[in-house]
Amino acid sequence: EELCKIQKAWAIPDVEQRDKIRRAQKTIVKETYGAFLNRYGNVPFTKNPEQYIKYQVDQVGEMIEKLFDTSA
C-alpha cells in the first residue's frame, strides 16, 4: 500500500515502456502474492486477518495498473 502511494507519483512518459514495466510487475507481484495467499490465507494466525491481508490478487493488479502515470 505504501509503495503504491510513492510510485503513483512517479511518471514514465513513454507509454510503451510504462506498459512493459506494469506487465512485468503484475506478473511477478500477482504470482508471488497469489502463492502467499494460497499458502497462508487460511492459517489462523490472528483474530483479525483483515488487518494483515487487505487485498485480493486482482485488487493488487488493479493497483499496479495505476502506477507510473500521474494522470491515473
C-alpha positions as CSV (number, residue, x, y, z in Angstrom):
1,E,0.0,0.0,0.0
2,E,2.8,2.4,1.0
3,L,4.8,1.6,-2.1
4,C,1.8,2.3,-4.3
5,K,1.4,5.7,-2.8
6,I,5.0,6.5,-3.5
7,Q,5.2,5.0,-7.0
8,K,1.9,6.7,-8.1
9,A,3.8,10.0,-8.1
10,W,6.5,8.6,-10.4
11,A,5.9,9.1,-14.1
12,I,7.1,7.2,-17.1
13,P,6.2,9.3,-20.1
14,D,6.9,6.6,-22.7
15,V,3.7,4.6,-22.9
16,E,5.3,1.5,-24.3
17,Q,8.0,1.4,-21.6
18,R,5.4,2.2,-18.9
19,D,3.2,-0.7,-20.1
20,K,6.2,-3.1,-20.2
21,I,7.1,-2.3,-16.6
22,R,3.5,-2.6,-15.4
23,R,3.1,-6.0,-17.1
24,A,6.4,-7.3,-15.6
25,Q,5.3,-6.0,-12.1
26,K,1.9,-7.6,-12.4
27,T,3.3,-10.9,-13.4
28,I,5.8,-11.1,-10.6
29,V,3.8,-9.5,-7.8
30,K,0.5,-11.2,-8.6
31,E,2.1,-14.6,-8.9
32,T,4.1,-14.2,-5.7
33,Y,1.2,-12.7,-3.7
34,G,-1.2,-15.3,-5.0
35,A,1.1,-18.1,-3.9
36,F,1.4,-16.4,-0.5
37,L,-2.4,-16.1,-0.1
38,N,-2.9,-19.8,-1.2
39,R,-0.4,-21.0,1.3
40,Y,-1.1,-18.7,4.3
41,G,-4.5,-17.1,3.6
42,N,-6.4,-19.6,5.8
43,V,-3.8,-20.1,8.5
44,P,-5.4,-18.9,11.8
45,F,-2.5,-16.6,13.0
46,T,-4.7,-13.8,14.4
47,K,-8.2,-12.9,15.3
48,N,-8.1,-10.1,12.7
49,P,-6.6,-11.4,9.5
50,E,-8.1,-8.5,7.5
51,Q,-5.6,-6.3,9.3
52,Y,-2.8,-8.1,7.6
53,I,-4.3,-9.4,4.4
54,K,-6.1,-6.4,2.9
55,Y,-6.2,-7.2,-0.8
56,Q,-7.1,-9.9,-3.2
57,V,-4.8,-10.8,-6.1
58,D,-7.0,-8.9,-8.6
59,Q,-7.0,-5.8,-6.5
60,V,-3.2,-5.8,-6.4
61,G,-3.2,-6.0,-10.2
62,E,-5.6,-3.0,-10.4
63,M,-3.3,-1.0,-8.1
64,I,-0.3,-1.8,-10.3
65,E,-2.2,-0.6,-13.4
66,K,-2.4,2.9,-11.8
67,L,1.4,3.2,-11.3
68,F,3.8,5.5,-13.2
69,D,1.0,7.6,-14.7
70,T,0.3,10.8,-12.9
71,S,-3.0,11.3,-14.7
72,A,-4.3,8.0,-13.3
